[in-house]
Amino acid sequence: MRTLLLRAGAIALALIPAIASAQTAASVAAPAGYAPMSAACVAQVDGSCVAVSAAAPLPTGSVRETVRLALANVPSAAQTIYGGTYILTQSCSAYGTLNFQVLGPDGVTFATAASKTASDTGASGTVIGLGSNASVRVTISGTTGCAAILSRVP
């Protein structure tokens, strides 16, 4: 038994250099050769990494999204949106209040993020920043002929 253990140990010692030489590591290089190793970088098509700069900005979502929140004074059901910067545009033939609401962190209560009592002037609207997968809706009271649209700024 002792001889068997000695032979197994000798074989294991003989294989250690072969195992060590079979291990390889990927090359590590700083993005663009000048950034600190902890710098954020943008992956390129060829697999290389370039430091974030004006010439190589972080990628952004190019999702174009338009959500109808109300039409003919009838609010739509709550909508789940992509997230980002949005413009809320609305118009009513007679005003009471149009409230733009976002579902709160409890998943039950909607909180009012913007309240409108007059029509948007010209082509302007209200700029609103929303988190990813936010659930939004409008409530309408005392109005006639209201329409509201939420459009994502890509």
BELCOR-V367729 format. One record per run of one state. SS is the DSSP state (h for helix, s for strand, l for the rest). FROM is the first residue (numbers start at 0). LEN is the number of residues. Records with the same first field share a line. If there is no record, write none. Layout:
SS: FROM-LEN / FROM-LEN
//
This chain:
l: 0-1 / 22-8 / 33-7 / 43-5 / 51-14 / 71-2 / 75-3 / 80-3 / 91-2 / 94-2 / 103-6 / 116-9 / 130-4 / 141-2 / 144-2 / 152-2
h: 1-21 / 30-3
s: 40-3 / 48-3 / 65-6 / 73-2 / 78-2 / 83-8 / 93-1 / 96-7 / 109-7 / 125-5 / 134-7 / 143-1 / 146-6
//
